[in-house]
Amino acid sequence: MPELVFFSGTMDCGKSTLALQIEHNRSTRGLQGMIFSRDDRAGHGKLSSRLGLVTEAVEVVDDLDLYVHIVESLSSGGRVDYVIIDEAQFLAPGQVDQLARVVDDLELDVFAFGITTDFRSKLFPGSQRLVELADRIEVLKVEALCWCGARATHNARTVDGRMVVEGAQVVVGDVRSDGAGAERPAEVGYEVLCRRHHRRRQTAATARAAALSPDVLPVDAQR
């Protein structure tokens, strides 16, 4: 029976690599898939991994009806044996419903890959809907590690090197003053942390800068 499968995990746990592996395994056996992604690190219309592997993908935009897109491809003579979608946390809940319809009505396997929670430890709407609808949820076994060596379970956002817990759920760019009245781009980064250091807002950079051990609370966390 076809399934909607949600592969989840933190950043750096190999989700995109697994998506590309599934695509490779199936395509080499003569099957043809339709690949979707959104806001990939390699740019629009790409599915890439941190290992340097990349393939073409359909860029998901807000008004794209995934079910209709696949039906139109089939109706025009295209072939679709399965569907892969990366960065699935960025989907709208309605688009996840469309994926479920692809499984139920078109009888195609759908493999969705995404982060479950954001930098605030809150569920992404797309991931929440996937948890609610998926036939199967697979937590990836490759463990990303916090800077302290413990298993990373949380995604952290940093702005100019400091962890933040407020702001838009998805950030493409931001600006900060340079102190002289001009604006300069803020350096937005992401890091995986264990729960303890996410709660303490203690990243690798702040730990090094303050020469802290993992058992000492930073000043900000004591307030």
C-alpha positions in Angstrom: 0.0 0.0 0.0 1.3 3.5 -0.8 2.3 5.6 2.2 2.9 9.2 3.3 6.2 8.9 5.2 7.7 11.7 7.2 11.4 11.5 7.8 12.3 14.0 10.6 15.3 15.1 12.6 17.4 18.1 13.5 19.7 19.9 11.0 22.8 17.9 10.0 21.2 14.5 10.5 21.2 13.6 6.9 17.6 14.2 5.7 18.5 15.6 2.3 21.2 12.9 1.8 18.6 10.2 2.4 16.2 11.9 0.1 18.8 11.8 -2.7 19.6 8.2 -1.8 16.0 7.2 -2.2 15.8 9.0 -5.5 19.0 7.2 -6.7 17.8 3.8 -5.6 14.4 4.1 -7.3 15.5 5.8 -10.5 18.2 3.2 -11.1 15.4 0.6 -11.1 13.5 2.3 -13.8 11.1 4.3 -11.7 10.5 8.0 -12.2 9.8 10.4 -9.3 8.7 13.9 -8.9 10.9 15.9 -6.6 9.9 19.0 -4.7 11.8 21.3 -2.4 11.6 24.8 -0.9 14.3 27.3 0.0 17.1 24.8 -0.5 20.6 25.9 0.4 21.7 25.5 -3.3 18.9 27.8 -4.5 15.4 27.6 -5.9 14.6 24.4 -7.9 17.3 22.3 -6.2 17.5 19.5 -3.7 21.0 19.4 -2.2 22.8 17.8 0.7 25.7 19.1 2.8 27.8 16.4 1.2 27.7 18.3 -2.1 25.1 16.1 -3.8 22.4 18.0 -5.8 19.5 17.3 -8.2 16.8 19.4 -9.9 13.5 19.8 -8.1 10.2 21.7 -8.4 10.3 24.8 -6.2 7.3 24.9 -3.9 5.7 28.3 -3.6 2.8 29.4 -1.4 0.1 29.0 -4.0 1.3 25.7 -5.5 -1.3 22.9 -5.3 0.9 19.8 -5.1 -1.9 17.4 -6.0 -3.0 19.5 -9.1 0.6 19.8 -10.2 1.1 16.1 -10.2 -2.3 15.3 -11.8 -1.5 17.8 -14.6 1.9 16.1 -15.2 0.2 12.7 -15.4 -2.6 14.1 -17.7 0.0 15.5 -20.1 1.7 12.1 -20.5 4.2 12.4 -17.8 5.2 9.6 -15.5 5.2 9.8 -11.7 5.9 6.6 -9.7 6.7 8.3 -6.4 7.1 11.8 -4.8 9.9 13.2 -2.7 9.7 16.5 -1.0 12.5 18.1 1.0 12.3 21.0 3.5 8.8 19.8 4.1 8.6 21.9 7.3 8.0 24.9 5.1 4.9 23.5 3.5 1.5 25.1 4.4 -0.8 22.7 6.3 -3.1 22.6 3.2 -0.2 21.4 1.0 0.4 18.5 3.4 -3.3 17.6 2.9 -2.6 17.7 -0.8 0.2 15.2 -0.3 -2.1 12.9 1.6 -4.5 13.1 -1.3 -1.7 12.1 -3.7 -1.2 8.9 -1.6 -4.9 8.1 -1.2 -6.3 9.1 -4.7 -3.3 8.6 -7.0 -1.8 5.7 -5.0 1.7 7.1 -5.0 4.3 6.8 -2.2 5.2 10.2 -0.8 8.5 10.7 1.1 8.6 14.0 3.0 11.8 15.2 4.8 11.9 18.0 7.2 12.8 19.5 10.6 10.1 19.1 13.2 10.7 22.2 15.4 12.0 25.6 14.8 14.7 27.7 16.7 12.1 28.4 19.4 11.3 24.7 19.9 7.9 25.2 18.4 6.5 22.9 15.7 6.5 24.1 12.1 2.9 24.1 10.8 3.9 21.9 8.0 5.7 19.4 10.3 2.7 19.4 12.7 0.4 18.5 9.9 2.7 15.8 8.7 2.8 14.3 12.2 -1.0 14.4 12.2 -1.5 12.8 8.8 1.6 10.6 8.0 1.1 6.9 7.7 4.6 6.5 9.2 7.1 8.8 10.9 10.8 7.9 10.8 13.3 9.7 13.0 16.6 9.6 11.3 19.2 7.5 13.2 22.2 9.6 12.3 22.7 11.7 15.4 23.8 15.3 15.0 25.9 16.4 18.0 25.8 19.5 20.2 29.1 21.2 20.7 29.3 19.5 24.1 29.2 16.1 22.5 25.7 15.2 23.6 23.0 14.3 21.0 21.6 17.4 19.5 17.8 17.6 19.7 17.1 21.3 19.1 17.8 23.8 16.3 19.1 27.2 17.4 19.2 30.5 15.4 22.1 33.0 16.0 22.2 36.6 15.0 25.6 38.2 14.9 26.9 35.2 16.9 24.3 35.3 19.7 21.4 32.8 20.1 17.9 34.3 19.7 14.5 32.9 20.7 12.3 35.5 19.1 11.6 36.5 15.5 9.9 35.2 12.4 9.8 31.4 12.1 11.5 31.6 8.7 14.2 34.2 8.1 15.7 34.8 4.6 17.5 38.0 5.6 17.7 40.8 8.2 19.6 44.0 8.8 21.2 45.6 11.8 22.8 49.0 12.5 26.5 49.2 12.3 26.6 51.8 15.1 27.2 54.7 12.8 23.6 55.1 11.6 24.1 52.8 8.6 22.5 49.4 8.1 24.5 46.3 7.5 23.4 42.7 6.9 23.0 40.8 10.2 24.8 37.4 10.2 22.1 34.9 10.7 23.2 31.3 11.4 21.9 28.0 12.7 23.4 25.5 15.1 22.2 22.2 16.6 22.2 22.0 20.4 21.2 19.5 23.1 18.2 20.6 25.1 20.3 21.8 28.1 22.4 24.2 26.1 19.4 25.3 24.0 17.6 26.2 27.2 20.7 28.0 28.5 21.1 29.8 25.1 24.7 28.6 25.1 26.2 28.0 21.6 29.7 26.8 20.8 30.8 30.4 20.1 29.5 31.8 23.4 30.9 28.9 25.3 34.4 29.5 23.8 34.2 33.2 24.2 33.3 33.0 27.9 35.6 29.9 28.5 32.6 28.2 30.2 32.3 24.5 31.0 29.0 22.8 29.9 27.9 22.8 33.6 28.2 26.6 34.1 25.2 28.8 33.2 25.9 31.8 31.0 24.9 35.2 32.5 21.9 35.6 30.2 20.4 32.3 31.3 20.6 33.3 35.0 18.2 36.2 34.6 
